[in-house]
């Protein structure tokens, strides 16, 4: 039984696929399992050294392949050159034996081998991933504040009495499960759906919290992103990162099961809270 390997590149609103049935076929690939690691150490008064930190270095992925030999091989060669323009950052999606991951990349080099002009056009593609962690394809999340339905089919409204269509569940917490390899950032959206909200707050069960000192009117939308390189706090599209409670942290979701809850100084029952995250992996 062979290894199933399907690769898709997305860059500059274009898509290119490499698999056994496409015009571009992979013959070898390296750099998917892990990256290089740096262990920082310092001297101590005892024997040996003390580990003070660990760092995952940028990842290098090298793909070797060939172009399907038919009347379109020259056109496909030009497509390959045009697609892997080093001026653009791309996203690589990998399906390896039905394990799906994605990662951002920069093109380092694209080289062709021309030792046999009548043979297959062979290429080597080198990519550098400055963020070395793979992410899940789908994001995971919940709407903490849900509407619980109160009717089923066949649906009958008693004459003169009306009916309750649903009720607001004011349970202000939810359990999130991160079974990836690393902690991961969160994207959180707070909507003042039913009225005003003052100083909304989100807190993890480990004590880390994020509180925004602001007043939200009905219909206002607050978006918080705690992912590295993308940290932001936006109210109706306006940057209000300066309104964070100084004791707040751009917390990450730890590996394992964590409870997250929301509250506010006033109007917490007016809030709808949606939380999303991508799981992070060391390899695929």
N, C-alpha and C positions, 0 to 999 in steps of 0.2 A: 504494500500500500504506500503510494507516494505522498509527498507533502503538497497540500493544497495551498497555493500562494497567489493571491490576486492583489494588485497594487493600482491605486487610483491617485492621480495628481490633480489638484485644483489650484489654479493660479490665474490671476488677472481675468477672472470670469470665463476661463476656459478649463476643459477637462481632458485628461489623457489617461488611458488605461494600459496597463501591462499585465498580460496573463497568457496562458497557453493558447487561447483562441483569438487573441488580438493581433494587430500588425506588429506590435512590439512585444518581444518575448524575453523573459528573464532567464538567464543561465546561471547566475549566482548573485547572492546578496549577503552583505555583512553589516553588522552594527545594530541588529534588531534586539539582541538578547540583553545587552547591558552597555553602559558607558564606562568611561574611565573615572576613577575616584581619587580624590586627594585627601589624605589624612594629615591634619595639622597637629603638631606635637610641641611640647615645651619641656625644658629641663626641670627637674624637681630635686628635692633633697634626698629622695630615695633612689634605689637602683633603677636604671632605665629612664624612660620619659613618660610624660602624661599626655594622653590624647585630649586636645582642646577643641577639636571640631572636625567635621567630615563634610566634604563637598563633592557633588556629582558634576563632573566636567561636561562641557558641550559634547554632543554625540555626533559621530561621523557615520553616515550610511553610504555604502558603495554598492552600486547596482551595475552588474555587467549583463549585456543582452545582445540580441540581434534583431534585425528588421526582416519581416516576412519577405521572401524573395518572390516578387511578382512584378507586374508592370507598374505598380505604384511605389516601388521601393525608393526611387529617387525623391518622389513627392513626400513620402513618409520621413525620409532623412531630413528634408528641409523643415518639415513640421516639428521634428524633434529639436532641431537647432532653434527654431523660433519659439517653441513653447518654453524651453529652459533658459529664458532670458534672465541673466543674473541681477537685473535691476529690480526684480519683483520677489516678494516673499510668497511662498506657496504652502499648501497643506497636503501632506501625504497621508492617505488612508490605506491601511493594510488589513487584509483578511488572510490570516494564516491558520489553516485547519479550523475555520469558523470562529476563531478569536479575532475580534475586530478592534483596532486601535487607530488613533490619528495623532499626527505630530506636525508642527510647523517646521519649515526648512528654508535654507538659503542655498543656492546653487554655487558650488565651489568650482566644478569643472565638468565639461562634457567633451570626451575625446573619442575619435573614431579610429579603428584599426583598418588599414588598407593594404595589408601584405598580399592579399589575393583579390585582384580587381574583379574576378569572375565568381567569387564566393559571396557569402552572406556579408552584409554590412554589419559590422560588430561595433558596439559602443561601450564605454565605461562612463558612468554618471556618478559624481561625488557630491553628496549633500552634507551640509552642516546644520545641526539643530542646536541653537543656542540655549533653548529650554529643552533639556535632554529627556524629559518625562513624556511618555505617551499618555493620551487621554482616552476615555471611553468615547465611543461614537455618539451615543445618546446622552442627554443630560437627565439627571434624576431630580425629583423634587416633589413638593406638596403645596397645596393651598391649605394652610393651617386652619383658616376660618371658613368652614364649609356651610352650605345650605343643605339641610337634610330633607329629602323629598317626603311628602306626606300623602301621595296618591299613587294608585296603580290602575291598570286597565282590567276590566272595563271601568271607566271613570264616570261616576254619577254625582252631581251636586244636588243635595236635598233641596226641594222647593222652599224658597223663603228663608233658607238658613245659610246658604253659601258654603264655602269649604276652605280649609287651610291648605295652601299649596305646598308650603314648606316652612321650616323654622330655622333660625340662625343658631348654629352650634357655637356657643361662646367658650368652648374649651380652647384656651390660648396657648397650647403647646402641641408639639408633634415630635415623634421619634424619627431620626434620620439614621440610615445605615450606610456607612462607607466601608465597603469591603475591598477597596483598592489597596495599593502598596504604600501610599503616602497620604498625609493630610492634604486637603484641597480647599480652595477658596469657594466662596458662595456668591451667588447673585440673588439679591433679595428685593422684592418689589412690594411696597406698602401703598395701598390705595385707600384714600378716605372716602369709602363708598357711601356711607350712610350719614355723614356729617363731619364736623370739625374734629381734629386730632391735635393734641399738644404734646410735644416732646416724645415721639415714638421711640421705643427701645426694643432691641432684640438681644437675647441672652442665651448662652449655651450652659449646659449642666455643669461644665467645668469652671464656671464663674466669669468667663470672658464675655464682654457685652459691647454693644454698639448703640449709643444713644445720640439722637440728633436733636439739638435744641432749636426747634422751629415750630411754627403753627401751620397746620394744613387745613385748607378749606375743603368742603365737599367736592369730590372729583379730582383733587390733587393726587399726583403720582410721585412717589419717592423711590428712587432706585439706588441700591447700594451694592457695590462690587468689591469683594475682598480678595480677589485673585491677584497674585504677584504680577507686576507690570501693568495691571489694569485697575488699580484701586481708584474708586471714585464714589462720590455721593452727589446725586443729581435730583433736584426737585423741579418737575415739569420741564426737564431739559436744561435747567440752570445749575451750574456748579455751586454747591453750598458746603464743600468739604470743610470750610472754616467754621461751620456750626456744629461740629462734632464735640460732644462732651470730652473734655481733656483726659478723662480716665478711661475712655473707650479704646478699643483695639480693633484693627482690621483682622478679626479672628478667622481662623481656618477650621474646617470640620475635621476632627481627628479620625484616625482609623478606628473602626468599631461602631458601636451604637451610642448615639448622643441625643439628648433631648434639647430642643430649642423652643423657647417661648417668647411671646411678644407681650408688650404692655405699653402704657403711655401715662403721662400725668393726668390727662383728661381725654375721654372719648375712645378708649381702646375697643369698645364694642362697635365702633364705626369703621374699624380697620379690616381690610382684606389683606392677607399676607401670603405671598407666593415665594417659594424658595427653590432654587435650582443649583445643581453642582455637577461637575464632571469628575469621574474617578480618575486617579493618576496611577500609572503603572511604570515599572522599571524597564519592561521590555515586552516583546510579543513573540 
